[in-house]
Amino acid sequence: MEDARLAAHVLRAPRISHSFHEVRLLAGRSLRHIPRIPEKAFGAVLLPLVFVLLFAYVFGSAIQVPGGGNYHAYLVSGIFAQTMIGTLPGIAVGVASDNRSGLMDRLRTLPIARGSVIAGRTVAELVELCGGLLVVALCGLIVGWSPDGSVVETAGAFALLLFMAFAVTWAGVWVGLMVRDPDGADGIVMSIIFPAMFLSGIFVPVAGLPDGLRQIAELNPLTSLATAMRQLFHSPTGPLPDVFTLQHPVITSLIWAVVLMAIFVPLAIRRYQRMGR
């Protein structure tokens, strides 16, 4: 019934703003499913909260930031970067579920823009992610983190997070379209997320890692994003290796976001188009 109403709205949408109307409707459809299936929001909202509490109160007493500084502030700034990839499992599984249920095929028969279906998914994930960022910020304030940078720096930090999240969601869309099976999509994404999280500078400074692992962590986009958050929030950063990715983390994070979008936006759209042939 909901899909039928969605189709009717799309067909009545004025041509002058057709694409934006389509994206809004499709994003709204995805968001309306959250109250009915609240576990869909676990990855973006509750998982970061679990990591904050786990590392702050279970492991926090055993971890020190080299060079001094509050580990809780160091951790929370890094968790913001980890929250960015919390959209991946949800969007990959959601797209695969829509694909398997035949929704993608039904929407493909409508006279809508080619990228509207998957763009609506990415917009919905960003809205959901904002809830996760709010949870992390509130929890961070409780454990001792605070955004000590200027208003411009703080706003820039959240804008950078959302920009990177937008780029990452397109990778999740592509995985969901390629795999089709929701369980397969979840398994592939989680097998990527956890190594990327722990082999990064989210939880501990990468300078203390052994050779080989340290070089991988220095190139990890999550390390650059976590370091960028610490610089913009004026949180402790720990010792930073003399590499471009960590000496200029904001620029590096922007480059990573552009590269991810340049790769996965055309791949996702091309895959969606070919599925209808």
N, C-alpha and C positions, 0 to 999 in steps of 0.2 A: 504494500500500500504506500509506504513512504517513498519507494523508488518511483512509483507511478506519479505521485504528486511532484516529485523532483523533475521528472520528464516533462510534465505539463508546464511547470514554471519555466524551464529552460526554453520550451517551444514558444512561450509567450514573451520572452525577454526581448526588449528593444534592441535592434541591431547596433545602435550607436554605442552602447556599452555592453555588448553581448558577452565578451570574454570575461570582463570583471564580474558580471552578474553570474555567469556560470561558475567561476571559481568560488564566489561567495556562497552560492547554494550548495556546491559540493563540499566545501569546507564545513558548512553548517550541518550537513548530513553526518559527517564523521564525528563532529563534536557532540551531536545529540545522542550518540551511542554510548558516551562515557557514563552518564548517570545510570544507564541500564546495565552496562558492563564495567563497573568501576575498576576492575583489575587491569583494564587496558591502560590506565594511567600509572600503573606501578613503576614502570621503567623510568618515566620522566619525573615523577613526583616523589614516590616513596624510596626508591633505590638510593638517590643521593642523600636522603635523610639517614638511611641506614649506615651509609659510609661515614657520614659526619659523626654520628654517635659512636660507631664502632672504633674508628681511629682516634677520635678525641678522648674517649674515656676508657677504652680497653688497651689500645696501643700507645696512646699519647704520652703516658708517663715514661715510656721506654725509648721515645724518639726525641732527639734534640736537633735543633736547627744549627748547623755549623756556623759559627760567627755570631751566634746569639739571636734572640728574637722569640716571640711567642709561637709555639708550634701550632696552636689552635688557629691563629690568624693565617699562618702558612698553609695549613691544611684546607681551611674553608675556601680560600682563594683558588686552590687547586681543584676543589670539588666543583666549583662553578664550571671549570673546564670539563670535568667528568660528566656533568649534567648535560653538556652539549651533545654527547653521543647517546644520551638516554633515549633520544627519539628513534634511533636505528631499529631496535627490535620491534617497537610498536608499529612503525610505518611499514617495515618489511612484511611482518605478519599480516597487517591489515590489507595491504595491497594483494598479497598472495591469497587471502581469504576472499576478497572481492573478485579476484580472478577465477578462483575455483567455483564460486557460487554463480558465476555467469553475469555478475553485475557489470563487469568491464565490457562484455559483449553487448549488453543492452544499451549502455551509454554510448558505445561506439556507433550504434545505429542512429543516434540523434545528430541533428545538424549543429554540433558544437565544435569549438576550436580544438585542435588536436591535443594541445597540452593542458587543456582546462581540467580534465579528470585528475591527472596526477598533480597538477599545480594546486588544486583544491585540497588534496591530501597533505601536501607540504605546508600549506597555510594552516590547516587544522593542527598539525603537529607543532608548529611554532606557537600557536595559542596555548596548547597544552603545556609546552615547554615553559612558557611564562609562569605558569603555576608552579612548576618545579623550581624555577629560579627564586620565586617568592619564598617557597619553603626553605630552600638553602639559606637565603638571606636572613630569615627570621631565626632559624636554628643557629646560624653563625653568630648573630648578635647575642644569643644566649650563652654560647660557649666562649665568647671573648673576641670575636672578629668584628671589625668595623671598617667601613670604607673611608679611609683617612685622606684620600686624594681630593682634588677639587671637584666641584659639581660637573665640570666638563669632563674630567678624567673618569669619574664614576659613570656618567652617561655613556661615554665612549666605551667603557668596559662592557656594559650590558649590550650596547649596539654591536660590538665585536662578537660577543657570544651568540647573539641572534643571527648575525651574518654567517658565522661558521656553522651554526645549527642548520640554517637554511641550505647551505651547501651539502652538509652531511645527509640531510633527509633525502636528497636526490639520489645519493648512493643507496639508501634504503629502498627507495622506490624501484631502482633498477634491480636490486636483489629480489624483491618481491615479484617483479615481473618475470625474472629469469627462472625462479624456482617454482613458483605457483603453489606448491604445498606449504601451508603455514608452518608446520613443524620443521620442515627443511629450512625455511627462511630463518626461523628462530635459531636453529642450531648453527647455521653458517654465521649469522651475525654475532651471536654470543661467543663463538670461537675466535672471532676477530677482536671483539671489544675487550675481553678480559686480559689477553696478553698486551694489548695496546695500553690499557689503563695502568697495569702494574709495571710495565717496562717504560715508564715515563717519569716526569717530575711532578706528578700530582701529589704523591704521598711523601716522598723523600727527595732530597737534592740528588741530581744525577751525577754530580761531581764525585760522589763516593762509590759509584758503581765500578765494577772491574772493567778492564779494557775489553772491547768487543760489545758488551752490553751497554757501556756508556756511550759509545758512538751511535748505536742504534737509538738509544733514548734521546740523544741530542737532536736527531733528525725526526723524531716522533712529533707530529703536529700537536698532540696533546701536551707535550712538554713546552712547546713554544706558546701555546694558548694559556697554560697554567702560569708560566712566567710573565706573560703579558698581563694577566689578571693581577698578579702580585705587584707588578710595577704600577699599574693604574690605580689599584686600591691602596698603594703604599704599604703593603704587607711585607714581612721578611721574605727574602728571596734565597738566602743561603749563598754559598759560593757558586758563581756561574762560570762554566768553561769558556775559554776565549774562542767561541765559534759564532758565526754570524747569526744563526738561528736563535741563540740565547742572548746575545748582546743586542739584538734588534728584534725582540719577540713580537711586537705589535705588527711591524712590517711583515715579518715571516708568517704570522697568522693570517694576515690579509692575503698574502700570496697563496697560501695553502687553500684558503676558501675559494679564491678565483680559479685555481687549478682544479679543485674538486668539481666545481660547477662546470668548468669548460669540458671536463671529461664525462660527468654523469648526466648532466642535463640532456645533451644530444643522444647519449646512449639510451636513457630511459624513454625519451620521446620516440626514438627510432624503434626500440623494442615494442612499445605500445602500438605503433603503427603497423608493424609487421605481424603482430598477433592477429590482426583482423583479416589477413590475406589467406 
